[in-house]
Amino acid sequence: MLPATDSPLQVAQTIQLAVAPVFLLAGVGAFLNVCAARLARIVDRARGLEPRVLASRGDEHDMLIAEIRILDRRMALVSRAIFLSVLSAVLTCLVVVLLFGAGLTGAHVGTAIALLFIGSMVSLAVGFAIFLIETRMGARSVRIRPAILQHEVDEPTGD
């Protein structure tokens, strides 16, 4: 049986301690939303290319294969960023649970809370870094080739 808390003030202090990690969860949720939307766009682009790859030949086929390989790599990177962000959220939830548990029981779990929070931040930071790599890869893959930028239409010759 759990010991009764000394006062509502103790419960209020425990809630105050847990508020910061809860705000962190809201931020992680927003980041996950961005990642999921980006992943959906990449998947849609890859699905749109699949029939073209199967129907193409020669240089066009090689170009489409190169693009679909980049999309596959980008999907893997975004999936890793999502995994690490969800891991961060789970670790943050454990921090909140331990904060309340310690507040209610008086257990000394400060080290565990600190380690979980550090793990959460490392996981989130690596997820952000992977997302940065993916966005840079995406930006590089859609760069317009100089040949296209410098292309001029030949004027029709009048015969």
FIVEXBA-578079 format. One record per residue: residue number from 0; residue in three letters; x, y, z negated of N, C-alpha, C in turn. Coordinates in steps of 0.001 Angstrom, whole numbers. Example, Ala and Ser with C-alpha at 12.3 -4.5 7.8 and 13.67 -1.06 7.14 Angstrom:
BEGIN
<0 "Ala" <13190 -5690 -7800> <12300 -4500 -7800> <13200 -3300 -7800>>
<1 "Ser" <12850 -2250 -7080> <13670 -1060 -7140> <12900 30 -7870>>
END
This chain:
BEGIN
<0 "Met" <839 -1179 0> <0 0 0> <886 1245 0>>
<1 "Leu" <505 2200 820> <1277 3427 919> <1030 4312 -287>>
<2 "Pro" <2071 4954 -791> <1855 5879 -1905> <1106 7112 -1413>>
<3 "Ala" <311 7659 -2284> <-445 8858 -1924> <508 10031 -1793>>
<4 "Thr" <208 10902 -823> <1041 12086 -672> <789 13008 -1844>>
<5 "Asp" <1811 13804 -2166> <1697 14693 -3315> <631 15765 -3096>>
<6 "Ser" <564 16282 -1896> <-387 17360 -1662> <-623 17543 -177>>
<7 "Pro" <-1677 18288 131> <-1889 18624 1539> <-726 19424 2107>>
<8 "Leu" <-1 20131 1247> <1154 20901 1697> <2231 19975 2272>>
<9 "Gln" <2420 18827 1658> <3408 17866 2162> <2995 17354 3539>>
<10 "Val" <1709 17094 3730> <1205 16654 5036> <1403 17765 6057>>
<11 "Ala" <1130 19002 5674> <1304 20143 6581> <2771 20285 6989>>
<12 "Gln" <3688 20089 6063> <5112 20174 6387> <5522 19056 7352>>
<13 "Thr" <4964 17875 7151> <5258 16763 8050> <4747 17068 9452>>
<14 "Ile" <3564 17642 9534> <3005 18015 10843> <3889 19069 11504>>
<15 "Gln" <4367 20039 10721> <5254 21063 11279> <6524 20441 11848>>
<16 "Leu" <7073 19449 11163> <8269 18767 11654> <7993 18034 12967>>
<17 "Ala" <6785 17515 13108> <6451 16712 14283> <6025 17555 15477>>
<18 "Val" <5766 18837 15288> <5271 19677 16378> <6313 19860 17478>>
<19 "Ala" <7552 20094 17146> <8590 20305 18159> <8719 19102 19094>>
<20 "Pro" <8802 17877 18576> <8855 16737 19498> <7588 16597 20355>>
<21 "Val" <6454 17002 19829> <5219 16926 20607> <5267 17914 21770>>
<22 "Phe" <5827 19096 21556> <6005 20044 22658> <6978 19479 23690>>
<23 "Leu" <8002 18798 23220> <8931 18143 24131> <8186 17132 24997>>
<24 "Leu" <7283 16387 24404> <6489 15415 25164> <5675 16092 26260>>
<25 "Ala" <5147 17263 25973> <4395 17996 26994> <5301 18372 28162>>
<26 "Gly" <6509 18801 27866> <7465 19133 28923> <7869 17912 29737>>
<27 "Val" <8097 16804 29064> <8450 15566 29759> <7284 15133 30651>>
<28 "Gly" <6071 15290 30154> <4893 14956 30958> <4808 15791 32225>>
<29 "Ala" <5106 17079 32113> <5103 17958 33293> <6185 17522 34279>>
<30 "Phe" <7360 17172 33764> <8438 16712 34640> <8047 15405 35329>>
<31 "Leu" <7412 14506 34600> <6956 13252 35201> <5944 13505 36313>>
<32 "Asn" <5104 14495 36129> <4137 14853 37164> <4853 15302 38436>>
<33 "Val" <5889 16126 38282> <6686 16581 39428> <7357 15389 40110>>
<34 "Cys" <7947 14508 39317> <8627 13334 39882> <7655 12427 40626>>
<35 "Ala" <6494 12195 40042> <5507 11323 40684> <5027 11923 42003>>
<36 "Ala" <4812 13235 42032> <4380 13886 43273> <5483 13788 44328>>
<37 "Arg" <6705 13970 43918> <7827 13883 44865> <7956 12463 45397>>
<38 "Leu" <7827 11482 44517> <7902 10089 44938> <6788 9774 45938>>
<39 "Ala" <5602 10275 45674> <4475 10034 46586> <4754 10617 47972>>
<40 "Arg" <5329 11816 48019> <5653 12424 49318> <6717 11617 50059>>
<41 "Ile" <7711 11119 49329> <8761 10318 49960> <8176 9021 50504>>
<42 "Val" <7328 8372 49716> <6695 7123 50148> <5826 7374 51380>>
<43 "Asp" <5055 8447 51372> <4222 8773 52535> <5073 8983 53784>>
<44 "Arg" <6187 9682 53632> <7077 9914 54771> <7636 8591 55290>>
<45 "Ala" <8055 7709 54382> <8603 6410 54785> <7539 5572 55493>>
<46 "Arg" <6336 5564 54974> <5256 4800 55621> <4940 5354 57005>>
<47 "Gly" <5050 6658 57155> <4818 7265 58461> <5901 6909 59467>>
<48 "Leu" <7114 6681 58976> <8222 6343 59876> <8238 4870 60277>>
<49 "Glu" <7693 3997 59455> <7778 2561 59714> <7271 2177 61105>>
<50 "Pro" <6084 2626 61530> <5639 2247 62881> <6542 2819 63981>>
<51 "Arg" <7067 4015 63740> <7964 4616 64731> <9260 3827 64842>>
<52 "Val" <9767 3314 63713> <10995 2518 63732> <10769 1261 64560>>
<53 "Leu" <9647 614 64333> <9366 -633 65043> <9168 -414 66543>>
<54 "Ala" <8680 754 66918> <8408 1036 68327> <9578 1695 69048>>
<55 "Ser" <10612 2088 68331> <11696 2846 68954> <12830 1937 69417>>
<56 "Arg" <13672 2523 70265> <14854 1826 70783> <15993 2836 70909>>
<57 "Gly" <17212 2327 70961> <18365 3161 71248> <18673 4185 70171>>
<58 "Asp" <19051 5397 70635> <19464 6462 69718> <18345 6876 68772>>
<59 "Glu" <17120 6919 69287> <15989 7287 68428> <15829 6275 67301>>
<60 "His" <15969 4999 67621> <15854 3936 66617> <16930 4113 65540>>
<61 "Asp" <18159 4361 65975> <19267 4544 65030> <19009 5739 64118>>
<62 "Met" <18494 6830 64689> <18194 8026 63898> <17090 7743 62874>>
<63 "Leu" <16052 7023 63298> <14954 6703 62377> <15407 5744 61279>>
<64 "Ile" <16248 4787 61630> <16781 3858 60621> <17605 4624 59588>>
<65 "Ala" <18422 5554 60046> <19220 6364 59118> <18311 7162 58190>>
<66 "Glu" <17245 7726 58748> <16322 8511 57917> <15593 7639 56914>>
<67 "Ile" <15165 6466 57331> <14425 5599 56415> <15337 5061 55313>>
<68 "Arg" <16629 4895 55615> <17587 4478 54575> <17758 5581 53535>>
<69 "Ile" <17814 6807 53999> <17898 7936 53056> <16641 7992 52199>>
<70 "Leu" <15484 7803 52811> <14230 7818 52043> <14204 6701 51006>>
<71 "Asp" <14731 5525 51383> <14784 4409 50438> <15676 4756 49253>>
<72 "Arg" <16809 5371 49518> <17725 5789 48437> <17068 6839 47554>>
<73 "Arg" <16356 7790 48187> <15671 8827 47415> <14573 8232 46535>>
<74 "Met" <13838 7242 47061> <12811 6582 46246> <13435 5923 45020>>
<75 "Ala" <14576 5280 45222> <15257 4624 44099> <15700 5655 43061>>
<76 "Leu" <16223 6792 43520> <16672 7825 42584> <15504 8412 41791>>
<77 "Val" <14412 8733 42470> <13257 9298 41756> <12691 8269 40778>>
<78 "Ser" <12677 7008 41182> <12188 5959 40274> <13052 5872 39022>>
<79 "Arg" <14361 6009 39181> <15252 6010 38007> <14997 7222 37124>>
<80 "Ala" <14802 8377 37749> <14516 9587 36966> <13212 9410 36189>>
<81 "Ile" <12212 8800 36814> <10939 8544 36127> <11156 7575 34972>>
<82 "Phe" <11895 6500 35209> <12157 5531 34145> <12823 6192 32944>>
<83 "Leu" <13869 6975 33210> <14591 7620 32111> <13731 8656 31392>>
<84 "Ser" <12883 9339 32110> <11991 10315 31480> <10949 9622 30609>>
<85 "Val" <10422 8506 31085> <9463 7744 30271> <10165 7182 29041>>
<86 "Leu" <11394 6694 29214> <12167 6222 28061> <12348 7342 27049>>
<87 "Ser" <12655 8533 27532> <12798 9689 26651> <11499 9957 25893>>
<88 "Ala" <10381 9876 26593> <9077 10110 25953> <8792 9054 24882>>
<89 "Val" <9100 7807 25186> <8878 6735 24201> <9753 6956 22969>>
<90 "Leu" <11011 7302 23178> <11902 7565 22040> <11415 8763 21231>>
<91 "Thr" <10905 9773 21908> <10357 10941 21205> <9122 10545 20399>>
<92 "Cys" <8292 9690 20952> <7132 9199 20194> <7577 8457 18937>>
<93 "Leu" <8628 7665 19056> <9153 6964 17875> <9668 7953 16831>>
<94 "Val" <10266 9050 17290> <10712 10098 16362> <9519 10636 15585>>
<95 "Val" <8428 10935 16285> <7226 11463 15628> <6674 10442 14632>>
<96 "Val" <6611 9186 15045> <6096 8134 14152> <6965 8032 12904>>
<97 "Leu" <8282 8042 13081> <9173 7948 11913> <9074 9186 11024>>
<98 "Leu" <8895 10355 11630> <8730 11567 10818> <7501 11448 9924>>
<99 "Phe" <6397 10997 10513> <5181 10831 9706> <5343 9703 8705>>
<100 "Gly" <5938 8596 9142> <6139 7464 8233> <6997 7851 7052>>
<101 "Ala" <8077 8582 7324> <8955 9018 6240> <8250 10011 5338>>
<102 "Gly" <7445 10879 5935> <6701 11849 5134> <5688 11187 4219>>
<103 "Leu" <5073 10112 4684> <4063 9424 3884> <4660 8471 2858>>
<104 "Thr" <5775 7846 3211> <6329 6819 2327> <7550 7282 1545>>
<105 "Gly" <8144 8367 1971> <9362 8823 1309> <10584 8029 1731>>
<106 "Ala" <10457 7226 2782> <11593 6427 3269> <12681 7354 3806>>
<107 "His" <13903 6918 3664> <15046 7696 4135> <15457 7164 5513>>
<108 "Val" <14924 7791 6548> <15179 7344 7913> <15766 8472 8771>>
<109 "Gly" <16419 9405 8112> <16974 10555 8823> <17959 10158 9912>>
<110 "Thr" <18807 9174 9627> <19786 8741 10621> <19088 8127 11829>>
<111 "Ala" <18085 7292 11573> <17342 6670 12673> <16637 7733 13511>>
<112 "Ile" <16040 8719 12856> <15361 9796 13572> <16360 10564 14433>>
<113 "Ala" <17505 10889 13876> <18524 11623 14628> <19012 10816 15824>>
<114 "Leu" <19276 9529 15639> <19752 8691 16734> <18702 8544 17834>>
<115 "Leu" <17446 8376 17433> <16373 8293 18430> <16251 9594 19214>>
<116 "Phe" <16366 10714 18521> <16254 12003 19197> <17435 12218 20145>>
<117 "Ile" <18627 11846 19705> <19800 11948 20578> <19603 11058 21808>>
<118 "Gly" <19132 9848 21598> <18854 8945 22721> <17829 9524 23678>>
<119 "Ser" <16822 10151 23128> <15791 10785 23945> <16375 11900 24793>>
<120 "Met" <17211 12735 24186> <17801 13854 24924> <18784 13372 25991>>
<121 "Val" <19571 12353 25674> <20511 11812 26666> <19732 11218 27835>>
<122 "Ser" <18700 10464 27528> <17879 9863 28577> <17244 10931 29465>>
<123 "Leu" <16713 11965 28845> <16090 13043 29612> <17127 13790 30448>>
<124 "Ala" <18288 14053 29875> <19340 14763 30614> <19802 13958 31823>>
<125 "Val" <19977 12660 31662> <20387 11828 32792> <19268 11776 33834>>
<126 "Gly" <18022 11717 33373> <16891 11759 34303> <16878 13054 35105>>
<127 "Phe" <17140 14179 34450> <17220 15469 35144> <18368 15462 36157>>
<128 "Ala" <19512 14926 35754> <20674 14897 36654> <20387 14048 37893>>
<129 "Ile" <19760 12910 37694> <19405 12059 38832> <18405 12768 39732>>
<130 "Phe" <17460 13469 39135> <16485 14228 39919> <17190 15315 40731>>
<131 "Leu" <18171 15965 40136> <18941 16977 40852> <19660 16355 42053>>
<132 "Ile" <20250 15193 41857> <20922 14499 42959> <19921 14195 44072>>
<133 "Glu" <18745 13723 43694> <17725 13399 44707> <17272 14628 45462>>
<134 "Thr" <17060 15735 44769> <16602 16938 45467> <17673 17458 46413>>
<135 "Arg" <18930 17359 46019> <20018 17782 46914> <20107 16852 48119>>
<136 "Met" <19919 15556 47890> <19927 14605 48993> <18773 14903 49958>>
<137 "Gly" <17619 15201 49401> <16465 15543 50234> <16698 16801 51041>>
<138 "Ala" <17298 17797 50425> <17573 19053 51131> <18599 18833 52247>>
<139 "Arg" <19607 18021 51979> <20611 17734 53009> <20019 16956 54172>>
<140 "Ser" <19075 16071 53873> <18542 15207 54924> <17614 15944 55883>>
<141 "Val" <17118 17095 55485> <16220 17830 56381> <16891 19053 56987>>
<142 "Arg" <18189 19154 56837> <18905 20255 57470> <18734 20147 58977>>
<143 "Ile" <18572 21269 59595> <18377 21294 61037> <19751 21264 61710>>
<144 "Arg" <19894 20349 62626> <21162 20197 63324> <21490 21454 64119>>
<145 "Pro" <22766 21836 64178> <23163 23026 64943> <22731 22956 66410>>
<146 "Ala" <22735 21752 66984> <22329 21619 68390> <20885 22076 68589>>
<147 "Ile" <20041 21842 67602> <18645 22269 67691> <18555 23781 67506>>
<148 "Leu" <19307 24299 66542> <19263 25734 66281> <19779 26552 67463>>
<149 "Gln" <20709 26002 68200> <21303 26727 69313> <20669 26376 70656>>
<150 "His" <19685 25509 70623> <19051 25067 71869> <18292 26216 72522>>
<151 "Glu" <18511 26358 73806> <17793 27366 74572> <17077 26664 75712>>
<152 "Val" <15917 27122 76003> <15130 26558 77099> <15669 27107 78412>>
<153 "Asp" <15891 26209 79337> <16325 26665 80658> <15180 27362 81352>>
<154 "Glu" <15497 28463 81979> <14482 29192 82734> <14127 28404 83976>>
<155 "Pro" <12857 28335 84283> <12483 27599 85501> <13031 28303 86741>>
<156 "Thr" <13509 27516 87637> <14024 28084 88867> <12919 28144 89911>>
<157 "Gly" <12818 29220 90593> <11788 29373 91609> <12303 28913 92954>>
<158 "Asp" <11698 27909 93509> <12108 27415 94828> <11203 27871 95899>>
END
